[in-house]
Amino acid sequence: MTIRFIAASQLPTPWATFMLHGFQEESSGKEHVVLTLGDVTTPAPVLARVHSECLTGDALFSMRCDCGYQLQEALKRIADEGRGALLYLRQEGRGIGLLNKIRAYALQDDGADTVEANERLGFGADQRRYDICVPMLAHLGIQSLRLMTNNPRKVEALSQDGVEIHERLPITTGRNPFNEHYLTTKVGKLDHMMDLDDFTPASSVDIERDA
């Protein structure tokens, strides 16, 4: 996997001012970004999240999933620690793309769960890849991760690609009446390691802005 570093700039957010690093896959032209805070080049494991793009949840505030809530929680935790990285991968809809995700949502409206919907469209339950993280982490000098995820398959895939996972940290936030079935399916069919009783309700998740 060949990925080129393109540029970096500051990115002020409600939680902290991050550095935004842009990368591009040479073969496909697909663009990915990494947000970093503090010195991530030291040997100590870096608090990190590997987050796949979810336009509906991240930007349009959809309550059908927990993606937007996880994104905000990860940035807040990194800001609280003063050091960390968030890899934002352009893998919409667990790798099937935005329009196919909308098709999958339509099937879910008719009763399919998130896995069944992908499979009815001819896709795997999860088509994401994580080898794209390796050159970006190497460019940034990140050696080891304290990874915020509930997904053991993500941990396994990153480890197989050569990324050192020092620790897995659960990220349970954003449960609401619209995503409870989705969360249950992630536990039952995608092996996510989480207890729904541990989730912070969506109504309790607020963006904390600097005064």
C-alpha positions, 0 to 999 in steps of 0.5 A: 500500500503506497500512500503519499503525505500531501500537507498538514495544517492546524485544525481548531475544534471545540476540544483542542487545536489539532494538527490535520495531516492529509494523505492520498492513496497513489493507486486510487486517489482516495484521501485520508486524514489523521488528527494529532495532538501533542508529541506522538513520536515518543515511545509511549503508546499513543491514545488513538482511534481508527475511525471510518468515515460516516457522513450521516453520523459524523456530519449529519447527526444521524442517530441510526448509528453510534459513529458520530458520538464515537468520533466526538468522544474520541476527540474529547478523550484525546484533548483531555489527555493532551496527546493522541491521534485520530485516523479518519479513513474514507471507508463509508458504510463499512467499505460499501460507499455512501449510496450503497449505505443508503440502499442498505438503510432502505432495507433496514427500514423494511426490517433487515439488520445492518449485516443482512442489509449489506449481504442482500446487496451483495457485500460482506458484512464489513469490507474495510481494510486497515493496512492503509494505516501503516504508512500513515502511522510510520510517517507520523512516527507513531509506534504503539497505540492505545486503541479506542474501539469495541471491535476485536476484528479491527484490533486483529486486522491492525495487529496482523498488518504490523501495528502494535496495539498496546491496549484496547479501550472501550468507547461506549456512547450515544445509545438511543432508541434509533440505534439500539437494534444496530448496537445489538447486531454489532454485538451479536453478529460482528463480535463487538466487545461492549455491554449496552448497559455501559453506554452513555445515552445520546441525550447525555452527550453534549459538545463541550465548547471552549468559553 
